[in-house]
Every structure is written in C-alpha cells, then in structure tokens.
C-alpha cells in the first residue's frame, strides 16, 4: 500500500543536484559550493566538532586562502551548509514530493521509508545529518539553534499542510491533529536514526516503519 521502489527518492547527496549548474556560476561561487559539499560529507562521517578546517581544506583541495575568503570560521561554514545546502535540498526533495495527488500518508511514509532504507548516502552508523547537527551544536550555539529550528519547522509544516489537505479530501479523519502527527513522525525518525547508530543495524528501522504504517492506518 505504501512503498513503491519507483516512487519518491530523496537525494541528500548534494553534489549531483548542483554539478550540472556549476558552469553557470562564477569561479568563486563554484569554489564555495565545492567546499560546502565536501565539508558536509566529511562532517557527516566525522562530526562537526571533531572535523578540523585543515581536514576540510585537504578534502576539498582548495587553498587555505580560498577557504577563508568564503568563510571566516568553521562555524560560519557550518551555518552555510544548513542554509545553502540542507534547506534548499529539503524544499526541492520533500515539498515537491508532497505536491502530488496521492494519499498524503502514503507520501509521508515513502519519504521516511526512502530516508531509512533506500538512500545510499545516509549510513546507519552515522545517523541523520540534521539530528547530528542538533545534538552537536544547538545547545551551545544560538545561530545554529535558529537555523536548525527553521529547518525542522519547514519539515513539520510541510507534513502538516499535506495532512490538512488529506483531511479536506476525506482521506484522513477530520479529528486528526496534523501538527501532532507531524511531530510524532519526525521525532520518531530522528529517534530511530539514533537507535540505528547504537545497534549499527537497520533492523530497528523496520520495526519503526511497521509501527508507522499501523499508526497511519488508524488515521484513515
């Protein structure tokens, strides 16, 4: 009922989404984007706090001068990853996938399924990039907290709006609280990503997905 291998695929690896447009950019813009892309991949594996600027420079193969031309500090670069990569990719991948005329619960389930089971870039041992940023930076850095809050609210609002449309169409029960469902799904996703890191296994993902499907069935 919910999963179709040929349906929505969420592409979190930003390089393919942007490289086709690099020729349209100025050299400095392309360099900035390359730094952000490569730094994101490195930070996802190693963590933000433990990744040094020297490691990022070595990975991107840009000069130290080029790095500091674009970013005065590592924190500034981290914020740019959220605002210039993660947010636009979210809008392109999540929001567009929710615009079709399918059952919104099917759409949401497919998003979560593909994030957990189909997206090769997201590794069970490294968890969720957004959740990782929240855990590593939000408690100590106000600007990160604000940027991550905006990103999570976009996710929540996209799900809530889709659920409200499902209620209007008679697909979802009128009494269902859209925000409650959205928060439940997102918090469950972040939580099961952390469990997956601890267990280093996708088996716990399947348990969550089974429960999510059962929960969605009660909302119709």
C-alpha positions in Angstrom: 0.0 0.0 0.0 2.7 2.5 1.0 6.0 1.7 -0.7 6.9 1.8 -4.3 10.5 1.4 -5.3 9.9 3.6 -8.4 8.4 6.5 -6.4 10.0 9.2 -4.4 13.7 9.0 -3.9 15.2 11.6 -1.5 18.7 12.6 -2.7 20.6 14.0 0.2 24.0 13.9 -1.5 24.1 17.4 -2.8 26.8 17.0 -5.5 24.5 15.6 -8.2 21.9 18.2 -7.6 24.3 21.1 -8.2 27.2 20.0 -10.5 25.1 20.4 -13.7 24.8 24.0 -12.8 28.4 24.7 -11.9 29.2 26.0 -15.4 26.6 28.8 -14.8 28.4 30.0 -11.7 31.4 32.3 -11.3 34.5 30.5 -10.3 34.2 31.9 -6.7 30.7 30.6 -6.4 31.6 27.2 -7.7 34.5 27.0 -5.2 32.2 28.0 -2.3 29.8 25.3 -3.3 32.5 22.7 -3.6 33.8 23.5 -0.1 30.3 23.1 1.3 29.5 19.9 -0.5 32.8 18.2 0.5 32.7 19.6 4.0 29.2 18.3 4.5 30.2 14.8 3.5 33.2 14.8 5.8 31.3 16.3 8.8 28.5 13.7 8.3 31.1 10.9 8.9 33.3 12.5 11.5 31.1 15.0 13.3 31.2 18.8 13.2 33.2 19.3 16.4 35.9 16.8 15.5 36.4 17.9 11.9 39.2 20.5 11.5 39.4 23.2 8.9 42.7 21.6 7.7 40.9 18.4 7.1 38.2 20.2 5.1 40.8 22.0 3.1 42.6 18.8 2.3 39.3 17.1 1.3 38.2 20.0 -1.0 41.7 20.6 -2.4 41.3 24.3 -2.2 43.9 26.7 -0.7 43.6 27.9 2.8 43.2 31.4 1.4 40.3 30.3 -0.7 38.6 28.7 2.3 38.9 31.9 4.5 37.8 34.1 1.6 34.5 32.4 1.8 34.2 31.5 5.5 35.8 33.4 8.3 35.3 30.5 10.7 34.3 26.9 10.7 31.0 27.9 12.4 30.2 30.2 9.6 30.8 27.4 7.1 28.6 25.1 9.2 25.7 27.6 9.1 26.2 27.9 5.3 25.8 24.1 5.0 22.4 24.3 6.7 21.2 27.4 4.9 22.7 26.9 1.4 22.6 23.1 1.1 20.3 21.4 3.5 17.4 23.8 3.3 17.2 24.1 -0.5 17.6 20.4 -0.9 14.8 19.8 1.6 12.5 22.1 -0.3 13.3 20.5 -3.6 13.0 16.9 -2.3 10.4 17.0 0.4 8.0 19.7 -0.6 7.8 18.7 -4.2 7.2 15.1 -3.3 4.2 16.1 -1.2 2.5 18.1 -4.0 1.1 15.1 -5.9 -2.5 13.9 -5.6 -1.7 10.7 -3.7 -2.8 9.9 -0.2 -0.6 12.3 1.9 0.1 9.5 4.4 1.4 7.3 1.6 3.7 10.2 0.6 5.0 10.7 4.1 5.6 7.0 4.6 7.5 6.8 1.3 9.7 9.8 2.4 10.5 8.1 5.7 11.0 4.7 4.1 13.4 6.0 1.5 15.4 8.0 4.0 15.8 4.9 6.2 16.1 2.1 3.6 16.8 3.5 0.1 19.1 6.5 0.4 22.7 5.1 0.0 24.3 8.3 1.3 22.7 8.0 4.7 24.5 5.4 6.6 23.1 3.6 9.6 26.3 4.1 11.6 26.3 7.8 11.1 22.6 8.6 11.7 20.7 11.7 10.5 22.8 14.8 9.4 20.2 17.2 10.8 19.9 15.4 14.1 23.6 15.2 14.4 23.9 19.0 14.0 21.2 19.5 16.6 23.0 17.3 19.1 26.5 18.6 18.5 25.8 22.4 18.0 22.3 23.5 19.1 22.9 23.5 22.8 25.9 25.8 22.6 25.4 28.0 19.5 22.4 30.3 19.1 22.8 30.8 15.4 22.9 27.0 14.8 19.8 26.6 17.0 17.9 29.1 15.0 18.9 27.7 11.6 18.1 24.1 12.7 14.8 25.2 14.2 13.8 26.8 10.9 14.8 23.6 9.0 12.8 21.4 11.4 9.8 23.7 11.2 9.8 23.6 7.4 9.7 19.8 7.7 6.9 19.9 10.3 4.9 22.5 8.3 5.2 20.6 5.0 3.9 17.4 6.7 1.1 19.3 8.5 -0.1 21.1 5.3 -0.2 17.8 3.4 -2.2 16.1 6.2 -4.6 19.0 6.3 -5.2 18.5 2.6 -5.8 14.9 3.2 -8.5 15.8 5.8 -10.2 18.2 3.3 -10.2 15.4 0.7 -11.8 13.0 3.2 -8.8 10.6 3.1 -7.8 11.4 6.7 -10.2 11.6 9.7 -11.4 15.1 10.4 -10.4 14.9 14.1 -6.8 14.2 13.4 -4.4 16.9 14.6 -2.0 17.5 11.8 0.8 19.0 13.9 0.6 16.2 16.4 1.1 13.6 13.6 3.9 15.6 12.1 5.9 16.0 15.3 5.3 12.3 16.1 6.6 11.2 12.7 9.7 13.5 12.7 10.7 12.8 16.3 10.3 9.0 15.7 12.5 9.3 12.6 15.2 11.2 14.5 15.0 8.8 17.4 15.2 5.6 15.3 18.2 7.0 13.5 19.9 7.3 16.9 18.9 3.7 17.8 20.3 2.6 14.4 23.6 4.2 15.3 23.7 2.4 18.6 22.7 -1.0 17.2 24.6 -0.5 13.9 21.7 -2.3 12.2 18.7 -1.3 10.0 16.6 -3.9 11.8 15.3 -1.3 14.2 14.3 0.8 11.2 11.9 -2.0 10.0 10.3 -2.1 13.5 9.7 1.7 13.3 8.3 1.5 9.8 5.9 -1.3 10.7 4.7 0.8 13.6 4.4 3.9 11.5 2.3 2.0 8.9 0.0 0.7 11.6 -0.3 4.2 13.1 -1.2 5.7 9.8 -3.9 3.1 9.2 -5.7 4.4 12.4 -5.8 7.9 10.9 -7.8 7.0 7.9 
